Amino acid sequence: MNMWREIESKYYMQTVRRQPIVIVKGEGSKVWDDNGKEYLDFTAGWAVNNLGHSHPKIIAAIQEQSAKLLQTSNQFYTIPQLELVQLLVESSCMDRVFLCNSGAEANEGAVKLARKYGRLFRNGAYEVITAMNSFHGRTMAMIAATGQPHYQEAWKPLPVGFVNVEYNDLEAIQKHTTEKTCAVMLEPVQGEAGVIVPSSGYLEAVRQWCDEQGVLLIFDEVQTGLGRLGTLFGYQYFGVEPDVMTLAKALGGGVPIGAFMAKEKYCVLEPGDHGSTFGGNALTSAAAFASTKHIVENDVPAKAAESGAYLRKQLNGLQSHEPIIAEVRGIGLLLAIEFKEDISSIVVAACNEEGLLMNSVRPNAIRMMPPLIVKKEEMDLAIERFARGLHRVLEG
């Protein structure tokens, strides 16, 4: 066994099913392992590296900031943090931002805000309606929010205050909305569920229902934000503005940072209500500002829309003569290939050998989420490698 894999096996808590690859370097849409083998990375750090690996503007921002200031507490002002929140607000429909360290933390903060709003304006309402097969994080509260029983079973009793209903079903939300409900929290597109795109009109109808009931609509844009769907934020693709939005993953371009944002009306948190030692620290904020500024100023989302349409067309072409492929779905550069059999893990392993990295998101589905800066020739090569890997599996 590889030395590094032996160390992981001996010292790391065994919570991750890793691919047998030790990645040591990345540039753009490519990575290299410790043996020098090159791969096309169509996982992008689970939709984190939207500008690819080692983007020069992110590197420069980290280098420059690391020589000035890494961290100080939030009892002081720091410039990178404030540059970032100004950019996020001015680029969105939101009014205020809280910076944290991850998507799970961002969703926790959004729920705290919603619960306080419910206490103040809905007679103590505290329940949040979420969707089955959603994914909102792995803290205790967020696995209760995540509507996937296999994430929940080992941790019962779960924190109260979350009601899981069917996704893409307005009537289910209406049925479970009570005087206890303070918010509805949804992913605009369910990523971890296998890239599930809602029916036309669903999010608009949920928005209208929340308005009628006086409850908050929270969009978990941890995966769909920062250009992934071909718009800067997923809500823009669907034309539905939430009251609260969460971000992480691509926000930092590779460094750990998250955020929850809200419209002024719902910013009910006061000094002492929420905090984070490392939230919005100078280094991660500088990297996130550089990454987000580049995405906004260079209209990277439009590039993602164009590339996503091309990649999906190529995948549809492959599907036309590969009967094992049941469906190709997704928006922008968040795509899934569903098979008629539970072969995704062995297809991923075969594609690893061919030099293509992907994510087995379901037993019968693979998720493709390459960097938004992926080149046409890289997409063509990825399709070739995917086809070869699939044929290896089918030919046995």
Buried (B, 14 or more C-beta within 10 A) or exposed (E): EBEEBEEBEEEEEEEEEEBEBBBEEBBBBBBBBBEEEEBBBBBBBBBBBBBBBBBEBBBEBBEEBEEEBEEEEBEEEBBBBBBBBEBBBEBBBBEBBBBBBBBBBBBBBBBBBBBBBBBEBBEEBBBBBBBBBBBBBBBEBBBBBBBBEEBBEEEEEBBEBBBBBEBBBBEBBBEBBEEBBBBBBBBBBBBBBBBBBBEEEBBBBBBBBBEEBEBBBBBBBBBBBBBBBBBBBBBBBBEBBBBBBBBBBBBBBBBBBBBBBBBEEBBBBEEEEBBBEBBBBBBBBBBBBBBBBBBBEEEBBBBBBBBBBBBBEBBEEBBEEBEBBBBBBBBBBBBBBBBEEEBBBBBBBBBBEBBBBBBBBBEBBBBBBBBBBBBEEBBEBBBBBBBBBBEBBBEE
